[in-house]
């Protein structure tokens, strides 16, 4: 369930069925509501990808008929990947290719056929790029060009358009791969308090990085910044480029050029130095692990946060602000009066970026920020109408006591605008971002530009957030990259729990309203890193909770409104680090408290609305005076 490769047992019949489905999705019947001429470019691209898969299946069948080595059949499918409609796939040009051993005879014939299939697929993608450009889907066209050279590395037209140069050894010189050696400064730093010769500068094609971190850490940051910039440039092509220029490039007139000005980044060796140098520049800097200053036009990143970890999500967030402010000429503080939620929401959406080799993904139902947005709206019923969000100025937005929840709401709404399979709103959203950076816009203008009323967006948002068992089964892109997942009331199947059991880096899981059986609990017992598990309103089978004793990291368990009863609470006694237990609105009685008292590290117990009495709580506290008992009225 990570990167989805085809098994050698897949048949052409499966591909034919899939192609018919995608053909339907790409048809006018599946076009944007209210816009019968809208083209679902993602669906068209998936159709080509399925055709590519069918070609590979034919090659695998040929290998079987010829009695080829099984390894050749396996390698045939290693270069195939399924694509979903709920997220964007961005290709990063590089010289790295799938290693294939030199072969003779049948192996050489197989390799030739394989390369022909790849090149043919690249040409189909190139034709789709031209169709997109003709239909004024300029960003789609620009993205497809990068995908072409993933399959056909020597496509001359695309390499010319993207400004790549072919070297004498046959390789291509690519902008993102040119990083100049570090240069130590003989002067003190012009912004922070670093003395001469205590820091160095690294220049990449698009960034100037001043750093006192290690050269290895700085080199890694430089490569990440270039990759992230490559993704941002493709997704927001119509923001920074004169969109119709892609048509000229495709006709052989010119190509992409690197701007002379570099984005400036200051990179600190650790959080302590970051705080020390910036405490007079930005209030509350000690609570952050990344900061963009729009006046200085500089991003500040510590190599590690206050916990000693890299906070790439914050780097992505602040870099997004920087790229929007500095890629074109913008007015000062474009979001001071309205739409701060949109500015922050887009930056939070960009935090969902995952780079896996040459392919990056952006968005998706399993994006981390979206999980908290889903819980806030669907489980906690927290909602601020889009109309109110649009009207708030920066001061009002940041002064609210629920500002953290506002950020969560903003992230969720922007995820919908960027990723929704139902409405194609991303292109108009990007054009809106460009407009608001250029001039003031009244809140109501958003409805006209986006093509939907505020009230409609509020309704769309609820539908967008809903998750089904099929989403968990089929749409998790990379099981090892997920740290949080919310699937409330998703009617999860056993197969969905099989997938959840493979999400080895899950720290937080909300599966409210599920049926929790021993089989399903066994799958979750593999999640060694999970800290919070929400089984709210779930049907808890006898014997299932005792399997959670294997979760050494589990600290919070929510069984509120579940079917849990007194005799099942004994199953929780051996969870080694359980600190917070919620049994609100359950049938648990005073008798159950005696079993809960044996949970060794418990600190907080919520019994609100349960069968527990005041006398029962008093007796419990006599046994466990170290536990805070919550019993709200």
Order of alpha helices (4+ residues) and beta strands (2+ residues): alpha-alpha-alpha-beta-alpha-alpha-alpha-beta-beta-beta-beta-beta-alpha-alpha-alpha-beta-alpha-beta-beta-alpha-alpha-beta-beta-alpha-alpha-alpha-alpha-alpha-alpha-alpha-alpha-beta-alpha-beta-beta-alpha-beta-beta-beta-beta-alpha-beta-alpha-beta
